Amino acid sequence: MKNSEAFVRRDIEFKTEDGTVLRGYLHAEPNVAAPCIVMAHGFGGIKEHIDHYAAAFAASGFTVIVYDHRGFGTSEGKLRLEVDPYVQMADWRDVITQATELPEVDAATGVGLWGSSFAGGLAMVIGANDPRVRCVVAQIPQVSGHLNSRQMFSVEQRAELERRLAADRRGRVAGEAPEMIPVFSSDPNTLCALPPIVEQDFIDFALQDSPSWSNEVTLRSVAHLLEFEPAGWMPHLAPKPLLMIVGRADTCTFPEVQLAAFESARHPKQVLVHEGGHFDTYTDHFEQSSEAATSWFLEHLRDGEEFPSMAAVPTAVVLGTH
């Protein structure tokens, strides 16, 4: 596949099964059907936070779709700013369905998935279950809400969350508006969905060219975050190739949790560990992470190759090294 500087970005819409309109960007070379990468943003984010990755992949000749989850950014959604992994995965699969019908997409090649943070976990679960997915890149993924929660939140914070969640459930049943909580904060005294202190530089990055972004989610989103366990699906992803990108200093999705889960995945698989933290991936380690993902897609999402047969995969689990 040749590098392409001829791609253009245009707005695109997809309608989900229940009629909700998801809005995003299509990066593609006009009148060229190319292998497609479908991308989704992380917990509480929007498409602008990852659009620089989309442009990098498109420059290597891929057709790339990046969109806002329902309730976020420019996408519709009756309940705003709620992260629900099962709703988001269903929507992502609806986007894949419509993406494969676009003239800019070579549907016969299959689709590559790229997800970051919470969406990295979504991508692995979808990849393990959807036969249209050819390969997966999971960047700084959440693999275990339960294990992460024991490191993200103190005992006191977990107790406060439980109290507030119980009150929120009562309020919702009574018809009240959902309680909201900040996604992250630079103030260590503020309870937020992602408690590690975030440098102001990343908050500035998140706000840059992102007028539709709001630094909050529903409180119930935190319950969904802590209950979601993508690691259980990782042994079932093969024979679809998995690239996992990990930050050695990640205090949000935790490298030791990620690497332990990575061991359960079967080949083909590869892991890249950079020296930064969770949010550094998008900025200081963008070049390293985007180049690794591009190489993975170039290797495993090529024109004209047939899908590997699921029947050809041995039943034994083969552990890799990192």
C-alpha positions, 0 to 999 in steps of 0.5 A, a space after each residue: 500500500 502506497 503512502 497517500 497525501 491525497 486524502 481529504 477529511 469530510 463529515 460523515 453520519 451513521 444511523 444506529 439501529 435505534 435511529 440515533 445519529 452518530 457523527 464523525 469524520 471520514 478520511 479517504 482518498 476520493 474515488 479509491 476503495 481502500 482497507 478501512 480502519 474504524 476508530 473510537 475515542 476513550 472514556 468521556 472523550 470526543 473524536 477530536 482527541 484522536 483525529 491526529 491518529 486518523 490523519 496519520 493512518 490515512 496518510 498511509 493509504 487507509 480509509 479511516 472513520 473516527 466518530 463520537 460515541 452517542 451522547 458525546 461531541 456532535 453525535 445524538 443521544 437522548 442521555 448525554 455524557 453517559 458511557 455504557 460499554 454495551 451500547 457503545 459496542 453495538 453502535 460501533 458495530 452499526 458503524 462497521 456495517 455502514 462503513 463497509 458499504 461506502 465506495 471508499 472502503 474495500 470491504 473484501 479486505 475486512 476492517 481494522 479496529 483502533 480503540 484507545 483507553 476504554 475504547 481499547 477494551 471495546 475494540 478487543 471485545 468486538 474483535 473477538 466476536 465480529 467476523 468482519 474485523 481483521 485486526 485490532 490495535 488496543 492503545 492504553 486499553 482498560 482490560 479490567 475495571 475491577 483490578 483497575 478500581 483497586 488502584 485508581 480509588 482509595 477505600 474512602 473514595 470507593 465508599 463515597 462512590 458507592 454512597 453517591 451511586 446508591 443515591 443516583 439510582 434512587 434519583 433516576 427511578 424517581 425521574 430526577 436528572 442523573 448526577 454528573 462527575 468530572 472525568 479528570 482533574 488537576 485538583 487532588 481533592 476532587 473526586 473524578 471518574 479517572 482519579 490520577 491527577 492530570 497535568 494541565 497540559 493534557 487538559 489544554 490538549 483536550 480543549 484544543 479544537 474541541 468546543 464540543 468537549 465537556 469534562 464530565 460524565 454521568 456518575 453511572 458511567 463510573 459504575 460501568 467503567 468499574 464493571 467492564 472486563 474485556 480481559 475475559 475475551 482476549 484469549 478468543 481474539 485470535 487468529 485476529 492480530 492484536 497490537 497492544 500499546 502500553 504506557 509504563 507509567 500509566 496510572 489509569 489503566 495500569 501496565 501490570 494489569 494490561 501485560 498480565 491480560 496480554 499474556 492470555 491472548 493467543 498469537 499473532 500478537 505484539 506489545 509496545 511499551 513506551 515510557 510515558 503515562 496514560 495521557 502522554 500517549 496522545 501527545 509526547 508519545 504520539 509519534 511512537 504509538 501512531 507509527 507502531 499502529 500504522 505498521 501493524 495495520 500495513 502488515 495485517 490489513 492489506 489489500 486482497 488478502 483473505 481472512 484466516 480460518 478460525 478452524 485453523 487456530 489451535 485450541 491450546 493457548 500459546 503464551 507470548 513474551 514482552 
